[in-house]
């Protein structure tokens, strides 16, 4: 299995409706082939600002690569680049 976790630190000037739209777009990415589990949520801890958490598990690294190269991922990644900075953690699990 392949794990993919992203923390999106939403910029302070971004309005709540735009965050809601981003959450919806990120959640839709979990319906693609090769995704075993997918969770997207707004962190309850706001000490460092508003953070969106994306937590996904894929069948394998190849499934992740296919997902990452999809047009839908590119579209959502572009949206997230406009409203946030992020940190990514990817690893394989046995």
MMTF fields as JSON, N, C-alpha, C and O atoms, coordinates in Angstrom:
{
  "mmtfVersion": "1.0.0",
  "mmtfProducer": "UNKNOWN",
  "numBonds": 375,
  "numAtoms": 376,
  "numGroups": 94,
  "numChains": 1,
  "numModels": 1,
  "chainsPerModel": [1],
  "groupsPerChain": [94],
  "chainIdList": ["A"],
  "bondAtomList": [4, 2, 8, 6, 12, 10, 16, 14, 20, 18, 24, 22, 28, 26, 32, 30, 36, 34, 40, 38, 44, 42, 48, 46, 52, 50, 56, 54, 60, 58, 64, 62, 68, 66, 72, 70, 76, 74, 80, 78, 84, 82, 88, 86, 92, 90, 96, 94, 100, 98, 104, 102, 108, 106, 112, 110, 116, 114, 120, 118, 124, 122, 128, 126, 132, 130, 136, 134, 140, 138, 144, 142, 148, 146, 152, 150, 156, 154, 160, 158, 164, 162, 168, 166, 172, 170, 176, 174, 180, 178, 184, 182, 188, 186, 192, 190, 196, 194, 200, 198, 204, 202, 208, 206, 212, 210, 216, 214, 220, 218, 224, 222, 228, 226, 232, 230, 236, 234, 240, 238, 244, 242, 248, 246, 252, 250, 256, 254, 260, 258, 264, 262, 268, 266, 272, 270, 276, 274, 280, 278, 284, 282, 288, 286, 292, 290, 296, 294, 300, 298, 304, 302, 308, 306, 312, 310, 316, 314, 320, 318, 324, 322, 328, 326, 332, 330, 336, 334, 340, 338, 344, 342, 348, 346, 352, 350, 356, 354, 360, 358, 364, 362, 368, 366, 372, 370],
  "bondOrderList": [1, 1, 1, 1, 1, 1, 1, 1, 1, 1, 1, 1, 1, 1, 1, 1, 1, 1, 1, 1, 1, 1, 1, 1, 1, 1, 1, 1, 1, 1, 1, 1, 1, 1, 1, 1, 1, 1, 1, 1, 1, 1, 1, 1, 1, 1, 1, 1, 1, 1, 1, 1, 1, 1, 1, 1, 1, 1, 1, 1, 1, 1, 1, 1, 1, 1, 1, 1, 1, 1, 1, 1, 1, 1, 1, 1, 1, 1, 1, 1, 1, 1, 1, 1, 1, 1, 1, 1, 1, 1, 1, 1, 1],
  "groupList": [{"groupName": "UNK", "atomNameList": ["N", "CA", "C", "O"], "elementList": ["N", "C", "C", "O"], "formalChargeList": [0, 0, 0, 0], "bondAtomList": [1, 0, 2, 1, 3, 2], "bondOrderList": [1, 1, 2], "singleLetterCode": "X", "chemCompType": "L-PEPTIDE LINKING"}],
  "groupTypeList": [0, 0, 0, 0, 0, 0, 0, 0, 0, 0, 0, 0, 0, 0, 0, 0, 0, 0, 0, 0, 0, 0, 0, 0, 0, 0, 0, 0, 0, 0, 0, 0, 0, 0, 0, 0, 0, 0, 0, 0, 0, 0, 0, 0, 0, 0, 0, 0, 0, 0, 0, 0, 0, 0, 0, 0, 0, 0, 0, 0, 0, 0, 0, 0, 0, 0, 0, 0, 0, 0, 0, 0, 0, 0, 0, 0, 0, 0, 0, 0, 0, 0, 0, 0, 0, 0, 0, 0, 0, 0, 0, 0, 0, 0],
  "groupIdList": [1, 2, 3, 4, 5, 6, 7, 8, 9, 10, 11, 12, 13, 14, 15, 16, 17, 18, 19, 20, 21, 22, 23, 24, 25, 26, 27, 28, 29, 30, 31, 32, 33, 34, 35, 36, 37, 38, 39, 40, 41, 42, 43, 44, 45, 46, 47, 48, 49, 50, 51, 52, 53, 54, 55, 56, 57, 58, 59, 60, 61, 62, 63, 64, 65, 66, 67, 68, 69, 70, 71, 72, 73, 74, 75, 76, 77, 78, 79, 80, 81, 82, 83, 84, 85, 86, 87, 88, 89, 90, 91, 92, 93, 94],
  "secStructList": [7, 3, 3, 3, 3, 3, 3, 3, 3, 3, 7, 6, 6, 7, 7, 2, 2, 2, 2, 2, 2, 2, 2, 2, 2, 2, 2, 2, 4, 4, 4, 1, 6, 6, 3, 3, 3, 3, 3, 3, 3, 3, 7, 1, 7, 7, 6, 6, 1, 7, 3, 3, 3, 3, 3, 3, 3, 3, 1, 1, 2, 2, 2, 2, 2, 2, 2, 2, 6, 1, 2, 2, 2, 2, 2, 2, 2, 2, 2, 2, 2, 2, 2, 3, 3, 3, 3, 3, 3, 3, 3, 3, 7, 7],
  "xCoordList": [0.837, 0.0, 0.887, 2.056, 0.307, 1.019, 0.206, -0.978, 0.841, 0.16, 0.564, 1.709, -0.408, -0.212, -0.965, -2.19, -0.232, -0.842, -0.364, 0.827, -1.318, -0.989, -1.643, -2.805, -0.889, -1.422, -1.383, -0.308, -2.546, -2.668, -2.885, -3.922, -1.949, -2.114, -2.778, -2.145, -4.06, -4.838, -4.397, -4.234, -4.21, -3.793, -4.89, -6.082, -4.458, -5.376, -6.47, -7.577, -6.192, -7.165, -8.245, -9.178, -8.128, -9.08, -10.395, -10.406, -11.5, -12.827, -13.347, -12.965, -14.217, -14.783, -15.459, -15.276, -16.241, -16.845, -15.821, -16.066, -14.68, -13.632, -13.019, -12.654, -12.906, -12.414, -13.402, -12.995, -14.681, -15.707, -15.629, -15.739, -15.439, -15.318, -14.066, -14.09, -12.973, -11.737, -11.924, -11.462, -12.595, -12.869, -13.667, -13.368, -14.674, -15.494, -14.652, -14.77, -13.807, -12.958, -11.969, -11.764, -11.355, -10.402, -11.096, -10.559, -12.271, -12.997, -13.331, -13.334, -13.614, -13.956, -12.784, -12.999, -11.562, -10.392, -10.327, -9.632, -11.025, -10.99, -11.767, -11.675, -12.52, -13.319, -12.603, -13.207, -11.343, -10.605, -10.115, -9.98, -9.85, -9.359, -8.061, -7.217, -7.912, -6.692, -6.675, -5.746, -7.71, -7.774, -8.49, -9.639, -7.808, -8.408, -9.161, -10.246, -8.59, -9.284, -8.907, -7.82, -9.83, -9.635, -10.385, -11.577, -9.69, -10.33, -9.793, -8.586, -10.698, -10.337, -11.139, -12.354, -10.455, -11.14, -10.406, -9.216, -11.141, -10.553, -10.091, -10.883, -8.821, -8.278, -9.017, -9.399, -9.208, -9.84, -8.867, -9.287, -7.575, -6.535, -6.239, -5.729, -6.549, -6.357, -5.229, -5.14, -4.372, -3.287, -2.35, -1.792, -2.169, -1.294, -2.098, -1.553, -3.378, -4.248, -5.148, -5.242, -5.805, -6.713, -5.917, -5.196, -6.064, -5.311, -6.288, -7.11, -6.191, -6.967, -6.065, -4.915, -6.599, -5.864, -6.396, -7.603, -5.491, -5.837, -5.069, -3.842, -5.781, -5.162, -5.666, -6.84, -4.768, -5.166, -4.293, -3.096, -4.917, -4.199, -4.516, -5.675, -3.473, -3.601, -3.183, -2.46, -3.642, -3.306, -1.791, -1.265, -1.097, 0.359, 0.881, 0.117, 2.196, 2.824, 2.374, 2.222, 2.163, 1.723, 0.326, 0.071, -0.565, -1.914, -1.822, -2.539, -0.939, -0.739, -0.224, -0.704, 0.744, 1.313, 0.244, 0.194, -0.6, -1.679, -2.644, -3.066, -2.992, -3.881, -3.259, -3.921, -1.992, -1.297, -1.197, -1.188, -1.121, -0.991, -2.337, -2.369, -3.431, -4.754, -5.07, -4.563, -5.919, -6.355, -7.101, -6.958, -7.894, -8.656, -7.713, -7.938, -6.67, -5.704, -5.02, -4.847, -4.634, -3.975, -4.882, -4.418, -6.16, -7.114, -7.227, -7.18, -7.375, -7.528, -6.218, -6.239, -5.091, -3.789, -3.611, -3.078, -4.053, -3.981, -4.836, -4.43, -6.014, -6.896, -6.224, -6.226, -5.647, -5.024, -3.787, -3.504, -3.054, -1.881, -2.279, -1.494, -3.491, -3.961, -4.408, -4.534, -4.651, -5.18, -4.339, -4.643, -3.281, -2.566, -1.108, -0.675, -0.384, 0.938, 0.77, -0.109, 1.604, 1.367, 2.643, 3.717, 2.463, 3.513, 2.979, 1.835, 3.817, 3.407, 4.255, 5.459, 3.603, 4.315, 3.801, 2.605, 4.704, 4.372, 5.267, 6.46, 4.696, 5.494, 4.766, 3.546, 5.562, 4.993, 4.838, 5.686, 3.73, 3.476, 3.44, 3.003, 3.898, 3.864, 2.689, 2.491],
  "yCoordList": [-1.179, 0.0, 1.248, 1.201, 2.343, 3.605, 4.67, 4.849, 5.383, 6.436, 7.804, 8.028, 8.712, 10.083, 10.999, 10.927, 11.862, 12.805, 14.208, 14.442, 15.138, 16.531, 17.425, 17.232, 18.397, 19.446, 20.742, 21.217, 21.311, 22.573, 23.693, 23.721, 24.605, 25.773, 26.853, 27.45, 27.088, 28.042, 29.465, 29.801, 30.28, 31.668, 32.436, 32.195, 33.357, 34.069, 34.836, 34.963, 35.343, 36.175, 35.366, 35.946, 34.057, 33.207, 33.128, 32.83, 33.4, 33.411, 31.986, 31.058, 31.833, 30.526, 29.817, 28.608, 30.516, 29.794, 29.161, 28.097, 29.813, 29.244, 28.001, 27.053, 28.005, 26.82, 25.673, 24.535, 25.956, 24.918, 24.322, 23.107, 25.169, 24.68, 23.828, 22.822, 24.223, 23.439, 22.079, 21.07, 22.037, 20.76, 19.832, 18.642, 20.371, 19.575, 19.028, 17.856, 19.872, 19.445, 18.371, 17.386, 18.552, 17.555, 16.231, 15.166, 16.292, 15.052, 14.264, 13.034, 14.956, 14.279, 13.474, 12.523, 13.83, 13.096, 11.674, 10.833, 11.394, 10.062, 9.017, 7.832, 9.412, 8.463, 7.871, 7.127, 8.182, 7.69, 6.26, 5.82, 5.535, 4.151, 4.069, 4.962, 2.999, 2.755, 3.343, 3.09, 4.138, 4.742, 3.76, 3.391, 3.344, 2.424, 3.167, 2.751, 4.254, 5.083, 6.531, 6.835, 7.428, 8.848, 9.657, 9.443, 10.588, 11.451, 12.861, 13.073, 13.81, 15.214, 15.953, 15.782, 16.78, 17.498, 18.785, 18.933, 19.711, 20.928, 20.619, 20.165, 20.864, 20.552, 21.316, 22.472, 20.664, 21.297, 22.217, 23.113, 21.991, 22.799, 24.004, 23.842, 25.195, 26.408, 27.291, 28.463, 26.746, 27.556, 28.111, 29.193, 27.404, 27.861, 28.324, 28.43, 28.599, 29.005, 27.867, 26.844, 28.054, 27.026, 26.039, 26.424, 24.76, 23.701, 22.649, 22.138, 22.332, 21.236, 20.005, 20.073, 18.889, 17.627, 16.698, 16.476, 16.157, 15.169, 13.893, 13.915, 12.793, 11.536, 10.424, 10.057, 9.889, 8.861, 7.63, 7.702, 6.493, 5.231, 4.679, 4.62, 4.279, 3.768, 2.304, 1.828, 1.607, 0.193, 0.005, -0.888, 0.857, 0.78, 2.089, 3.007, 2.152, 3.375, 3.695, 4.864, 2.671, 2.888, 3.523, 4.408, 3.077, 3.666, 5.121, 5.971, 5.412, 6.792, 7.645, 8.758, 7.126, 7.876, 8.176, 9.281, 7.21, 7.425, 8.487, 9.359, 8.423, 9.405, 10.796, 11.765, 10.879, 12.167, 12.809, 14.035, 11.994, 12.509, 12.81, 13.275, 12.555, 12.755, 14.238, 15.093, 14.522, 15.894, 16.468, 17.645, 15.621, 16.077, 16.51, 17.543, 15.735, 16.114, 17.425, 18.294, 17.578, 18.811, 20.02, 21.08, 19.865, 20.965, 21.352, 22.534, 20.362, 20.634, 21.165, 22.062, 20.632, 21.118, 22.596, 23.372, 22.975, 24.383, 25.268, 26.368, 24.777, 25.519, 25.68, 26.767, 24.584, 24.624, 25.527, 26.179, 25.567, 26.437, 27.908, 28.731, 28.232, 29.606, 30.053, 31.251, 29.096, 29.47, 28.986, 29.312, 28.209, 27.592, 27.289, 27.334, 26.984, 26.366, 24.987, 24.798, 24.014, 22.675, 21.899, 22.213, 20.858, 19.9, 18.516, 18.19, 17.703, 16.386, 15.314, 15.481, 14.21, 13.035, 11.827, 11.536, 11.132, 9.931, 8.792, 8.992, 7.603, 6.447, 5.165, 5.136, 4.097, 2.787, 1.991, 2.033, 1.266, 0.388, -1.047, -1.317, -1.95, -3.354, -4.058, -5.253],
  "zCoordList": [0.0, 0.0, 0.0, 0.38, -0.429, -0.523, 0.191, -0.094, 1.124, 1.882, 1.354, 0.959, 1.358, 0.884, 1.835, 1.937, 2.532, 3.473, 3.124, 2.92, 3.059, 2.765, 3.812, 4.169, 4.297, 5.159, 4.365, 3.999, 4.1, 3.373, 4.382, 5.046, 4.513, 5.385, 4.526, 3.654, 4.79, 4.005, 4.356, 5.529, 3.346, 3.571, 4.308, 4.112, 5.153, 6.043, 5.311, 5.832, 4.131, 3.408, 2.676, 2.121, 2.671, 1.95, 2.734, 3.928, 2.037, 2.661, 2.879, 2.167, 3.865, 4.21, 3.034, 2.888, 2.178, 1.044, 0.108, -0.462, -0.047, -0.903, -0.256, -0.952, 1.067, 1.777, 1.614, 1.38, 1.735, 1.544, 0.148, -0.017, -0.857, -2.238, -2.403, -3.112, -1.753, -1.822, -1.171, -1.704, -0.029, 0.642, -0.269, -0.365, -0.931, -1.847, -2.995, -3.35, -3.573, -4.691, -4.246, -4.956, -3.079, -2.578, -2.285, -2.59, -1.704, -1.388, -2.64, -2.615, -3.737, -4.994, -5.549, -6.301, -5.2, -5.699, -5.16, -5.731, -4.089, -3.494, -4.26, -3.939, -5.251, -6.016, -7.212, -7.985, -7.378, -8.536, -8.317, -7.176, -9.401, -9.287, -8.493, -8.569, -7.737, -6.989, -5.592, -4.824, -5.246, -3.913, -2.979, -3.222, -1.917, -0.948, 0.146, 0.55, 0.619, 1.606, 1.367, 0.873, 1.727, 1.444, 2.477, 2.697, 3.114, 4.098, 3.939, 3.829, 3.93, 3.838, 4.9, 4.998, 5.699, 6.775, 7.093, 6.815, 7.681, 8.208, 9.632, 10.458, 9.915, 11.23, 12.324, 12.143, 13.441, 14.593, 15.33, 16.061, 15.134, 15.772, 14.881, 13.772, 15.35, 14.554, 15.084, 14.718, 15.936, 16.509, 15.446, 15.626, 14.357, 13.273, 12.06, 10.961, 12.247, 11.155, 10.73, 11.408, 9.608, 9.094, 8.246, 7.325, 8.578, 7.896, 7.398, 8.159, 6.113, 5.528, 5.502, 5.069, 5.969, 6.019, 4.934, 4.834, 4.123, 3.097, 3.449, 3.556, 3.627, 4.055, 3.146, 3.194, 2.313, 1.366, 1.407, 1.687, 1.123, 0.974, -0.413, -0.825, -1.118, -2.485, -2.521, -1.645, -3.535, -3.715, -3.718, -3.054, -4.473, -4.572, -5.147, -5.444, -5.295, -5.801, -7.227, -7.583, -8.034, -9.411, -9.451, -10.267, -8.581, -8.515, -8.092, -8.62, -7.136, -6.705, -7.865, -8.081, -8.603, -9.728, -10.77, -11.311, -11.049, -12.022, -11.505, -12.264, -10.24, -9.624, -9.701, -10.074, -9.347, -9.313, -10.687, -10.801, -11.727, -13.089, -13.751, -14.89, -13.064, -13.658, -13.839, -13.112, -14.824, -15.077, -13.868, -13.54, -13.216, -12.048, -10.921, -10.29, -10.668, -9.637, -10.011, -9.156, -11.253, -11.699, -11.486, -11.067, -11.769, -11.597, -10.123, -9.782, -9.261, -7.831, -7.25, -6.407, -7.683, -7.207, -7.564, -6.769, -8.745, -9.139, -8.238, -7.863, -7.9, -6.983, -5.623, -5.046, -5.112, -3.79, -3.782, -2.777, -4.889, -4.982, -4.864, -4.395, -5.287, -5.218, -3.839, -3.586, -2.935, -1.618, -0.439, 0.708, -0.706, 0.418, 0.086, -1.066, 1.137, 1.05, 1.677, 2.517, 1.279, 1.808, 2.048, 1.536, 2.865, 3.184, 2.852, 3.167, 2.212, 1.737, 2.405, 2.599, 2.751, 3.233, 2.452, 2.464, 1.777, 1.014, 1.494, 1.722, 1.646, 2.029, 1.657, 1.494, 1.529, 1.234, 2.523, 3.414, 2.591, 3.737, 3.236, 2.118, 4.066, 3.663, 4.303, 4.083]
}
